[in-house]
């Protein structure tokens, strides 16, 4: 018979699954959720079940090697990714994995959510990197997640989705909500010409307030972004936050467009004719207007 605690954990997983489905974070049987019961056992969602329509009795009990200890169904094939997170994060009691469409769009375009844009995201998750692509259900995915999990409570999974962790099921789930919400806001801001970024000084001030709100900091900011050299597990976070002694918000440079413009100008000097795409032309005009204002 299951304990009161286990009953509660089963109910929490059912509720998080229902919310993931209601918000469109999963299609079909996508996604999985797990939580620690005790030192030897985890409770996790079954495979091949829509996450919005689970009942508490469907859950599977496994050990920390992934061996099934109880339940009528089999655990998700993504369980090894969850196990990897628990192994690396003794402070974490729950893991949520889903495919929220906007965040997954960023993950598919190879665009990480690493800009300091929203004070709440800076204080809670900090930076949201992209774990390298790994074939789902293979050892590649846990290996890709391992690189970032010590220093991040949430990350995008290249061409796949997102994963979050927390001290309990709902806190891990809420981080998934935050990531998708942040992705939507970032997308709109970029459609409107790009984000203003929170300055590094302000980021430090915001992160200093974590204690006041009872938020555990996942990891400090990297003093030097090259600390995150490939092959080394990240122990710090890279956050795009420009230094500014006077401004708390600094416009993000449209570096991609600028590079394209420079390339076009270089090509022009070769054959004497300037050819710009519409995007490059508007970037050039936006640049010129900005320089006039400054
Ligand atoms: Zn998935």
Boltz pocket constraint, residues with backbone or C-beta under 6 A from the ligand:
constraints:
  - pocket:
      binder: B
      contacts: [[A, 30], [A, 31], [A, 78], [A, 97], [A, 98], [A, 99], [A, 136], [A, 160], [A, 161]]
      max_distance: 6.0
